[in-house]
């Protein structure tokens, strides 16, 4: 049995058995049987299932909130009033997207033949989700895959499995065929068994860049399709004409939301030298007002980090930085794995704290001189997931945004997302999109159907007509 630890108390909140590695293949076989049925359903049938699941999740808000808060330590109000309604909106969006998954059209491209391009499901999807947004990530994995006609076997992070298990129960309650959505639990060995199983047609993973590499290696054995949403080190570029008070609030929220355990977190803040000191002071004052504490207290802004090991890792980045710590910088005394919002300056661009994915509520502030240097510094990491640009000059904001090598750039904000907008990165942040119609397309393939409707007298099939 695996003990699940509440990071706000450091105490066990539940016990759960891991899935035996030998049982993974049985789950995949069940998924293949379910896919044989589900892959032939109409878009309307798939949409109805997802809409029923969304309604059930909405009615189950209290239980889902309890499970998520106990395992992650995130503030209850943040999940119940923010992440859960957003995940439900995702499900309803995917229901609509299921009915909009069209082929690319038809045409007569060769004399005597009509070509039709169709979209068909991939098959069985093996999904691996992270611990920072367990329920939302499960929806992002399962929703578009089921909408496209696939079956899913998903492995949540070993620390946070119960909201995903609950989601699978809601799918069953909504009438999903047996085996369509299955959850396996456990550590990396279980994940490896899923990735390498020959019955899995595609692997979809959200996790670290290192995890992505391991998954690609395992998937290569059977040439599976791979979808990876990996790490990030999002830069926030603050220009001298920005509203500095607004920028400080937005960047601080972007850096500390979910206790900074977010691959899109605003961890690198580059500030025009002319306003560097003023911006640093505004950030420090903003961080001082962020309340760290009991996840069930409505006044709490951020909760603990996920584990003691992760808290030590975050603190290691800070303590090794050699920079000037203007706020925070030490673990909070008492039970649980709390770490305060932390502000660090006077570090080098090539330092570990600037280049590595820290995954905690830590902002590092560096100055820049001019647009070219701002863009060069922002692009100077192996990651390419998210970024933000803060400026009152619309032309400059557009110009700079187009030069950033990332999947998303926000202007005068950091973090907002929408079900209709794709989410995903480039470089070491992976490839493929979550959310939006593009996510549903990720879980489908194009099929060419070529229909002969008249016979030319003579034809060489390998020459264009």
C-alpha positions as CSV (number, residue, x, y, z in Angstrom):
1,X,0.0,0.0,0.0
2,X,1.2,3.5,-0.8
3,X,0.6,6.2,1.8
4,X,-0.7,9.5,0.4
5,X,0.7,12.5,2.3
6,X,-1.2,15.7,2.9
7,X,1.6,18.3,2.2
8,X,-0.1,20.9,4.5
9,X,0.3,18.6,7.5
10,X,3.0,16.1,6.6
11,X,0.6,13.4,7.7
12,X,-1.0,10.5,5.8
13,X,-4.5,11.3,4.4
14,X,-5.1,7.9,2.7
15,X,-3.6,4.6,1.5
16,X,-3.9,3.2,-2.0
17,X,-2.4,0.1,-3.6
18,X,-0.2,0.5,-6.7
19,X,-1.2,-1.2,-9.9
20,X,1.0,-4.3,-10.4
21,X,3.3,-3.8,-13.4
22,X,2.0,-7.1,-14.7
23,X,-1.6,-5.8,-14.7
24,X,-0.9,-2.9,-17.0
25,X,-1.2,-5.0,-20.1
26,X,-4.6,-6.3,-18.9
27,X,-5.8,-2.7,-18.7
28,X,-4.5,-2.0,-22.2
29,X,-6.3,-5.1,-23.5
30,X,-9.6,-3.9,-21.9
31,X,-9.0,-0.5,-23.5
32,X,-8.6,-2.1,-26.9
33,X,-11.9,-3.9,-26.5
34,X,-13.5,-0.6,-25.5
35,X,-12.0,1.2,-28.5
36,X,-13.4,-1.4,-30.9
37,X,-16.8,-0.1,-29.8
38,X,-16.2,3.5,-29.0
39,X,-14.2,4.2,-32.2
40,X,-17.3,3.6,-34.2
41,X,-19.6,5.9,-32.2
42,X,-20.9,9.2,-33.7
43,X,-19.6,12.5,-32.6
44,X,-23.0,13.2,-31.0
45,X,-22.7,10.1,-28.8
46,X,-19.2,11.2,-27.6
47,X,-20.4,14.7,-26.9
48,X,-23.3,13.4,-24.9
49,X,-21.0,11.3,-22.7
50,X,-18.7,14.3,-22.0
51,X,-21.6,16.6,-21.2
52,X,-22.9,14.0,-18.7
53,X,-19.5,13.8,-17.1
54,X,-19.3,17.6,-16.8
55,X,-22.6,17.7,-15.1
56,X,-21.6,14.9,-12.7
57,X,-18.3,16.7,-11.9
58,X,-20.2,19.9,-11.2
59,X,-22.5,18.0,-8.7
60,X,-19.5,16.3,-7.1
61,X,-17.6,19.6,-6.4
62,X,-17.3,19.1,-2.7
63,X,-15.8,15.6,-2.9
64,X,-13.4,16.5,-5.8
65,X,-12.3,19.6,-3.8
66,X,-11.6,17.5,-0.7
67,X,-9.5,15.0,-2.6
68,X,-7.5,17.6,-4.5
69,X,-6.8,19.8,-1.4
70,X,-5.8,16.8,0.7
71,X,-3.3,15.6,-1.8
72,X,-1.9,18.8,-3.2
73,X,-2.3,21.3,-0.4
74,X,-3.6,24.0,-2.8
75,X,-6.2,26.4,-1.3
76,X,-9.7,25.0,-1.4
77,X,-11.1,28.2,-2.8
78,X,-8.6,28.2,-5.6
79,X,-9.6,24.7,-6.7
80,X,-13.4,24.9,-6.0
81,X,-13.9,28.3,-7.5
82,X,-11.3,28.4,-10.2
83,X,-9.7,25.2,-11.4
84,X,-12.7,22.9,-11.0
85,X,-15.1,25.2,-13.0
86,X,-12.4,25.6,-15.6
87,X,-12.0,21.8,-15.9
88,X,-15.7,21.4,-16.3
89,X,-15.7,24.0,-19.0
90,X,-12.9,22.1,-20.7
91,X,-15.1,19.0,-20.7
92,X,-18.0,20.9,-22.2
93,X,-15.7,22.4,-24.8
94,X,-14.4,19.0,-25.8
95,X,-18.0,17.8,-26.2
96,X,-18.6,20.6,-28.7
97,X,-15.2,19.9,-30.4
98,X,-16.2,16.3,-30.8
99,X,-18.9,17.4,-33.3
100,X,-16.5,19.7,-35.1
101,X,-13.7,17.2,-35.9
102,X,-14.0,17.3,-39.7
103,X,-11.7,16.1,-42.4
104,X,-9.8,18.5,-44.6
105,X,-12.3,18.2,-47.4
106,X,-12.8,16.3,-50.7
107,X,-11.8,16.9,-54.2
108,X,-11.0,15.5,-57.6
109,X,-7.2,15.5,-57.7
110,X,-6.7,12.8,-60.2
111,X,-8.9,12.2,-63.2
112,X,-11.6,9.6,-62.5
113,X,-11.1,9.6,-58.8
114,X,-12.6,11.5,-55.9
115,X,-10.4,11.9,-52.7
116,X,-11.9,12.3,-49.3
117,X,-9.8,13.2,-46.3
118,X,-11.2,11.9,-43.0
119,X,-10.2,12.1,-39.4
120,X,-10.1,8.8,-37.4
121,X,-9.2,8.1,-33.8
122,X,-5.7,6.9,-33.0
123,X,-6.7,3.9,-30.8
124,X,-5.6,3.4,-27.2
125,X,-3.9,6.3,-25.5
126,X,-1.5,5.9,-22.6
127,X,-1.5,9.1,-20.6
128,X,0.7,10.2,-17.8
129,X,-0.3,13.2,-15.7
130,X,1.6,15.3,-13.1
131,X,0.9,16.1,-9.5
132,X,0.6,19.9,-9.7
133,X,-2.9,20.0,-11.3
134,X,-4.2,16.4,-11.0
135,X,-7.8,16.9,-11.9
136,X,-7.3,19.5,-14.6
137,X,-4.5,17.5,-16.2
138,X,-6.7,14.4,-16.2
139,X,-9.4,16.3,-18.0
140,X,-6.9,17.6,-20.5
141,X,-5.7,14.0,-21.2
142,X,-9.0,12.2,-21.2
143,X,-11.4,14.8,-22.6
144,X,-9.9,15.3,-26.1
145,X,-8.9,11.7,-26.5
146,X,-12.4,10.4,-25.8
147,X,-13.9,13.2,-28.0
148,X,-11.9,12.0,-30.9
149,X,-13.0,8.4,-30.4
150,X,-10.1,6.8,-28.4
151,X,-9.9,4.8,-25.2
152,X,-7.6,6.0,-22.4
153,X,-5.4,4.3,-19.8
154,X,-4.1,7.1,-17.5
155,X,-1.5,7.0,-14.8
156,X,-1.7,10.0,-12.4
157,X,1.3,11.0,-10.3
158,X,1.8,8.6,-7.4
159,X,1.3,11.5,-4.9
160,X,-2.1,12.6,-6.3
161,X,-4.2,9.8,-7.8
162,X,-7.6,10.1,-6.1
163,X,-9.2,12.9,-8.1
164,X,-8.3,11.1,-11.3
165,X,-9.8,7.9,-9.9
166,X,-12.9,9.8,-9.1
167,X,-13.1,11.2,-12.6
168,X,-13.0,7.7,-14.0
169,X,-15.8,6.8,-11.7
170,X,-17.8,9.7,-13.1
171,X,-17.2,8.4,-16.6
172,X,-18.5,5.0,-15.6
173,X,-21.5,6.6,-13.9
174,X,-22.2,8.7,-17.1
175,X,-22.4,5.5,-19.1
176,X,-19.0,5.1,-20.6
177,X,-18.3,1.6,-22.0
178,X,-16.3,-0.7,-19.7
179,X,-12.6,-0.1,-20.2
180,X,-13.0,3.2,-22.0
181,X,-11.3,5.3,-19.2
182,X,-9.1,3.4,-16.8
183,X,-6.7,4.6,-14.1
184,X,-3.5,2.7,-13.2
185,X,-1.5,3.9,-10.2
186,X,2.1,3.7,-9.1
187,X,5.6,4.9,-9.8
188,X,7.9,5.1,-12.9
189,X,7.9,1.3,-13.4
190,X,4.1,1.4,-14.0
191,X,4.5,4.3,-16.3
192,X,7.2,2.5,-18.3
193,X,5.0,-0.5,-18.7
194,X,2.3,1.7,-20.1
195,X,4.6,3.5,-22.5
196,X,6.2,0.4,-23.9
197,X,3.1,-1.8,-24.1
198,X,2.5,-2.8,-27.7
199,X,-1.2,-2.3,-27.4
200,X,-0.8,1.4,-26.7
201,X,-1.0,3.5,-29.9
202,X,-0.1,6.9,-28.5
203,X,1.5,8.3,-25.4
204,X,0.5,11.6,-23.9
205,X,2.6,13.0,-21.1
206,X,2.7,16.1,-19.0
207,X,5.9,16.3,-16.9
208,X,9.5,17.3,-16.7
209,X,11.8,17.5,-19.8
210,X,13.7,14.5,-18.4
211,X,10.5,12.5,-18.2
212,X,9.8,13.5,-21.8
213,X,13.1,12.1,-22.9
214,X,12.5,8.8,-21.2
215,X,9.0,8.5,-22.6
216,X,10.3,9.1,-26.2
217,X,12.9,6.4,-25.7
218,X,10.3,3.9,-24.5
219,X,7.8,4.9,-27.2
220,X,10.3,4.5,-29.9
221,X,10.4,0.7,-29.4
222,X,7.0,0.4,-31.1
223,X,7.0,3.7,-33.0
224,X,4.1,5.2,-31.0
225,X,2.8,8.7,-31.5
226,X,4.0,11.0,-28.7
227,X,2.5,14.1,-27.2
228,X,4.6,15.9,-24.7
229,X,3.8,19.0,-22.5
230,X,7.0,19.4,-20.5
231,X,8.8,21.9,-18.3
232,X,9.1,25.7,-18.6
233,X,11.0,28.7,-17.4
234,X,8.7,31.5,-18.4
235,X,10.3,35.0,-18.8
236,X,8.4,38.1,-18.0
237,X,9.7,41.2,-19.8
238,X,8.9,44.5,-18.1
239,X,9.6,47.6,-20.2
240,X,10.1,51.1,-18.9
241,X,6.7,52.3,-20.1
242,X,4.8,49.5,-18.3
243,X,2.3,50.2,-15.5
244,X,4.8,49.0,-12.9
245,X,2.1,48.4,-10.2
246,X,0.1,46.3,-12.5
247,X,3.2,44.5,-13.7
248,X,4.2,43.7,-10.1
249,X,0.8,42.3,-9.2
250,X,0.6,40.3,-12.4
251,X,4.1,38.9,-12.3
252,X,3.8,38.0,-8.6
253,X,0.6,36.1,-9.2
254,X,2.1,34.4,-12.2
255,X,5.1,33.3,-10.1
256,X,3.3,32.2,-7.0
257,X,0.0,30.7,-8.2
258,X,-0.2,27.1,-7.1
259,X,2.9,27.9,-5.0
260,X,4.9,28.3,-8.2
261,X,4.4,24.6,-9.1
262,X,3.3,25.5,-12.6
263,X,5.3,25.0,-15.8
264,X,4.1,28.4,-17.1
265,X,5.1,30.3,-13.8
266,X,6.8,33.7,-14.3
267,X,10.1,32.7,-12.8
268,X,12.5,34.9,-14.7
269,X,11.7,38.6,-14.6
270,X,13.7,40.8,-17.0
271,X,13.2,44.6,-16.3
272,X,14.4,47.6,-18.3
273,X,17.4,49.0,-16.4
274,X,15.7,52.4,-16.1
275,X,13.0,51.0,-13.9
276,X,14.8,48.0,-12.4
277,X,15.0,49.3,-8.8
278,X,11.5,50.6,-8.8
279,X,10.1,47.3,-10.2
280,X,12.1,45.2,-7.7
281,X,10.7,47.2,-4.8
282,X,7.1,46.9,-6.2
283,X,7.6,43.1,-6.5
284,X,9.0,42.9,-2.9
285,X,6.0,44.8,-1.5
286,X,3.6,42.6,-3.5
287,X,5.1,39.4,-2.3
288,X,4.9,40.6,1.3
289,X,1.1,40.7,1.0
290,X,0.8,37.1,-0.2
291,X,-0.6,34.9,2.5
292,X,0.8,31.4,3.0
293,X,-1.1,29.0,5.2
294,X,-3.9,26.5,5.8
295,X,-5.5,25.4,2.5
296,X,-8.9,25.4,4.1
297,X,-8.6,29.0,5.3
298,X,-10.4,31.3,2.8
299,X,-7.8,34.0,3.5
300,X,-4.9,31.7,2.2
301,X,-3.4,32.7,-1.1
302,X,-0.9,29.8,-1.5
303,X,-0.4,26.5,0.3
304,X,2.6,24.2,0.7
305,X,4.9,22.6,-1.8
306,X,4.1,19.0,-2.7
307,X,6.6,17.2,-0.5
308,X,9.5,17.7,1.9
309,X,11.9,16.6,-0.8
310,X,10.6,19.1,-3.2
311,X,10.8,21.9,-0.6
312,X,14.4,21.0,-0.1
313,X,15.0,21.1,-3.8
314,X,13.4,24.6,-4.2
315,X,15.4,25.8,-1.2
316,X,18.6,24.4,-2.7
317,X,18.2,26.5,-5.8
318,X,17.8,29.6,-3.6
319,X,20.6,28.9,-1.2
320,X,23.1,28.0,-4.0
321,X,22.2,31.1,-6.1
322,X,24.6,33.4,-4.5
323,X,22.2,36.2,-5.2
324,X,20.7,38.9,-3.0
325,X,17.5,37.6,-1.3
326,X,15.1,40.5,-0.8
327,X,12.1,38.5,0.5
328,X,11.6,34.9,1.8
329,X,14.4,32.5,1.1
330,X,13.9,30.0,3.9
331,X,11.4,27.2,4.7
332,X,8.5,28.1,7.0
333,X,8.7,26.5,10.5
334,X,6.0,24.1,11.6
335,X,4.2,21.1,10.1
336,X,3.8,20.8,6.4
337,X,6.0,21.7,3.5
338,X,5.5,25.5,3.2
339,X,7.9,27.8,1.5
340,X,7.4,31.6,1.3
341,X,7.3,33.8,-1.9
342,X,10.9,34.6,-2.5
343,X,12.6,37.4,-4.4
344,X,16.2,37.0,-5.7
345,X,18.4,39.5,-7.6
346,X,22.0,39.9,-8.5
347,X,22.5,36.6,-10.2
348,X,24.1,35.7,-13.5
349,X,22.1,34.7,-16.6
350,X,23.9,31.4,-16.8
351,X,23.3,30.5,-13.1
352,X,21.3,27.4,-12.1
353,X,18.5,29.5,-10.6
354,X,18.0,31.3,-13.9
355,X,18.4,28.3,-16.2
356,X,16.8,25.4,-14.2
357,X,13.1,24.7,-13.7
358,X,12.8,25.4,-10.0
359,X,9.0,24.8,-9.6
360,X,8.4,26.9,-6.5
361,X,7.3,30.5,-5.6
362,X,10.6,32.1,-6.4
363,X,11.1,35.2,-8.7
364,X,14.6,36.0,-10.1
365,X,14.9,39.6,-11.4
366,X,17.6,40.7,-13.9
367,X,18.0,44.0,-15.8
368,X,18.2,44.5,-19.6
369,X,19.2,47.3,-21.9
370,X,16.9,47.5,-25.0
371,X,14.6,45.2,-26.9
372,X,17.3,43.1,-28.5
373,X,18.9,42.1,-25.2
374,X,15.5,41.5,-23.6
375,X,14.6,39.0,-26.3
376,X,18.0,37.4,-26.3
377,X,17.9,36.9,-22.5
378,X,14.3,35.6,-22.6
379,X,15.1,33.0,-25.3
380,X,18.3,31.9,-23.6
381,X,17.1,28.7,-21.9
382,X,16.3,25.2,-23.2
383,X,12.6,25.8,-22.5
384,X,9.9,27.4,-24.7
385,X,6.5,27.2,-23.1
386,X,5.2,30.6,-21.9
387,X,6.2,34.2,-21.5
388,X,4.7,37.7,-20.9
389,X,5.5,41.2,-22.1
390,X,4.6,44.3,-20.1
391,X,4.4,47.5,-22.0
392,X,2.1,50.4,-22.8
393,X,3.4,50.4,-26.4
394,X,1.2,48.0,-28.4
395,X,3.5,48.0,-31.4
396,X,6.5,47.1,-29.2
397,X,4.5,44.4,-27.4
398,X,3.6,42.8,-30.7
399,X,7.1,43.2,-32.1
400,X,8.7,41.6,-29.0
401,X,6.1,38.8,-28.7
402,X,6.7,37.6,-32.2
403,X,10.4,37.2,-31.5
404,X,9.9,35.1,-28.4
405,X,10.5,31.4,-29.0
406,X,7.6,30.0,-26.9
407,X,4.2,28.5,-27.2
408,X,2.2,31.4,-25.7
409,X,2.9,35.1,-24.9
410,X,0.6,37.2,-22.7
411,X,0.7,40.9,-23.0
412,X,0.2,42.9,-19.7
413,X,-0.8,39.7,-17.9
414,X,0.6,36.3,-17.0
415,X,-1.2,32.9,-16.8
416,X,-4.8,33.3,-18.2
417,X,-5.9,30.4,-20.4
418,X,-9.1,29.5,-22.2
419,X,-10.6,26.2,-23.3
420,X,-10.6,27.4,-26.9
421,X,-6.9,28.4,-26.9
422,X,-4.1,25.8,-27.5
423,X,-1.6,25.2,-24.7
424,X,1.9,23.7,-25.5
425,X,5.5,24.6,-26.1
426,X,8.6,24.3,-28.2
427,X,12.2,23.3,-27.6
428,X,12.7,21.5,-24.3
429,X,9.0,22.2,-23.4
430,X,7.9,19.5,-25.8
431,X,5.4,19.4,-28.7
432,X,1.7,19.0,-29.2
433,X,-1.2,21.0,-27.8
434,X,-3.6,20.7,-24.9
435,X,-7.0,22.3,-25.0
436,X,-8.7,23.8,-28.1
437,X,-9.7,22.0,-31.3
438,X,-6.0,21.3,-31.9
439,X,-6.0,19.0,-28.8
440,X,-8.8,16.9,-30.3
441,X,-6.9,16.7,-33.6
442,X,-3.8,15.5,-31.7
443,X,-5.7,12.4,-30.8
444,X,-6.8,11.7,-34.4
445,X,-5.1,10.8,-37.7
446,X,-5.9,11.8,-41.3
447,X,-7.1,9.0,-43.5
448,X,-7.3,9.3,-47.3
449,X,-10.2,7.6,-49.0
450,X,-9.8,7.5,-52.9
451,X,-12.9,6.5,-54.8
452,X,-12.7,5.5,-58.5
453,X,-15.8,6.7,-60.4
454,X,-14.8,6.4,-64.0
455,X,-12.1,4.4,-65.9
456,X,-9.8,6.3,-68.3
457,X,-8.8,4.2,-71.4
458,X,-5.2,4.0,-70.3
459,X,-3.6,5.1,-67.0
460,X,-0.3,4.9,-65.4
461,X,-1.1,4.9,-61.7
462,X,2.2,6.5,-60.8
463,X,1.8,9.6,-63.0
464,X,-0.5,12.6,-62.3
465,X,-3.5,12.6,-64.6
